Amino acid sequence: MPDYIKFVDSVKRKTGIDLAAYKEAQMKRRLTSLYEKKGFKNFVDFFQALDKDRDLLNEFLDRMTINVSEFYRNAKRWDVLEQKIFPKLLADNRRLKIWSAACSTGEEPYTTAMVLSNHQTLSQISVLATDLDENAIGRAKVGIYPERSLAEVPANMKSKYFEKQAAFYKVDGAIKKTVTFKKHNLLKDTYDKNFDLIICRNVMIYFTEEAKDLIYQNFSNSLKPGGILFVGSTEQIFNPGKYGFETEDTFFYRKK
Ligand SMILES: C[S@@+](CC[C@H](N)C(=O)[O-])C[C@H]1O[C@@H](n2cnc3c(N)ncnc32)[C@H](O)[C@@H]1O
């Protein structure tokens, strides 16, 4: 069995993570550069080592997940969410059920709550935020970020919802209270139902076509009719009808 395939198999047995669902060339390149840096010669040696070494396993998880995020990422899209999508959703229902999937270190679900706070009080807002990576979730719960993560935050929101602490910014406690973090693997775990809004951005790019297909279908099943899927700015769905979606705006899809 080729080296990488064996590695994928062993990782799946050990962690439940299915590397086969991620684009192979990209994933292989990232992991090869990590094991070479650590002085291993091939994937078999690398797995034997990470099987015994918790820190190395964590480094592997860190490398494979790519946690890059920022507040108001692609700010113009968040304007569309605020000015077009939320007013429509709120016209039908004042208690929106919202899921930020693959939320990384929390910038996305916190941004969602900030944007929605322009329409509702924080006590009316609740956002479920999930990721595969427990380390990222841990950092999200702490809610302290370097200045570069806030580059796109509007000035009024920055002064309202962040507290400067030396070189860092802390998210306001009232915003934190609106978000519930949980571990969830999009490839394996069951999806909750009846969402008004699902936000899943900048993770689909890493998946194979088969994995994307499965996840879009799952999202569609998890949305209420009229509910919205908000995707990343390089992640247009080319055949939305296949999943029962209509295009609502660029990067926003409505479940029929
Ligand atoms: C680049 S970040 C995107 C963060 C945020 N959504 C954004 O757009 O800024 C990708 C995230 O996807 C997560 N991820 C990768 N595979 C996943 C899976 N199978 N299930 C859930 N999350 C996953 C990673 O842990 C990482 O935090």
The ligand as an SDF file (V2000), in Angstrom:
LIG
                    3D

 27 29  0  0  0  0  0  0  0  0999 V2000
   -9.4230   28.4640    7.2910 C   0  0  0  0  0  0  0  0  0  0  0  0
  -10.3930   28.0770    8.7130 S   0  0  0  0  0  0  0  0  0  0  0  0
  -11.8650   28.9820    8.3570 C   0  0  0  0  0  0  0  0  0  0  0  0
  -12.3580   29.7710    9.5530 C   0  0  0  0  0  0  0  0  0  0  0  0
  -13.5670   30.6650    9.3090 C   0  0  0  0  0  0  0  0  0  0  0  0
  -14.7180   29.8950    8.8800 N   0  0  0  0  0  0  0  0  0  0  0  0
  -13.2510   31.7560    8.3200 C   0  0  0  0  0  0  0  0  0  0  0  0
  -13.7490   31.7030    7.1970 O   0  0  0  0  0  0  0  0  0  0  0  0
  -12.4870   32.6500    8.6360 O   0  0  0  0  0  0  0  0  0  0  0  0
  -10.8330   26.3870    8.3900 C   0  0  0  0  0  0  0  0  0  0  0  0
  -11.3440   25.6430    9.6150 C   0  0  0  0  0  0  0  0  0  0  0  0
  -11.9640   24.4380    9.1810 O   0  0  0  0  0  0  0  0  0  0  0  0
  -11.7830   23.4820   10.1880 C   0  0  0  0  0  0  0  0  0  0  0  0
  -12.0380   22.1340    9.6420 N   0  0  0  0  0  0  0  0  0  0  0  0
  -11.2670   21.4170    8.7900 C   0  0  0  0  0  0  0  0  0  0  0  0
  -11.8380   20.2180    8.5500 N   0  0  0  0  0  0  0  0  0  0  0  0
  -13.0050   20.1880    9.2550 C   0  0  0  0  0  0  0  0  0  0  0  0
  -14.0270   19.2140    9.4290 C   0  0  0  0  0  0  0  0  0  0  0  0
  -13.9540   18.0200    8.8160 N   0  0  0  0  0  0  0  0  0  0  0  0
  -15.0710   19.5120   10.2350 N   0  0  0  0  0  0  0  0  0  0  0  0
  -15.1400   20.7120   10.8680 C   0  0  0  0  0  0  0  0  0  0  0  0
  -14.2000   21.6630   10.7540 N   0  0  0  0  0  0  0  0  0  0  0  0
  -13.1460   21.4150    9.9570 C   0  0  0  0  0  0  0  0  0  0  0  0
  -10.3590   23.7120   10.6380 C   0  0  0  0  0  0  0  0  0  0  0  0
  -10.1300   23.1560   11.9230 O   0  0  0  0  0  0  0  0  0  0  0  0
  -10.2520   25.2340   10.5820 C   0  0  0  0  0  0  0  0  0  0  0  0
  -10.4800   25.7900   11.8430 O   0  0  0  0  0  0  0  0  0  0  0  0
  1  2  1  0
  2  3  1  0
  2 10  1  0
  3  4  1  0
  4  5  1  0
  5  6  1  0
  5  7  1  0
  7  8  2  0
  7  9  1  0
 10 11  1  0
 11 12  1  0
 11 26  1  0
 12 13  1  0
 13 14  1  0
 13 24  1  0
 14 15  1  0
 14 23  1  0
 15 16  2  0
 16 17  1  0
 17 18  1  0
 17 23  2  0
 18 19  1  0
 18 20  2  0
 20 21  1  0
 21 22  2  0
 22 23  1  0
 24 25  1  0
 24 26  1  0
 26 27  1  0
M  CHG  2   2   1   9  -1
M  END
$$$$
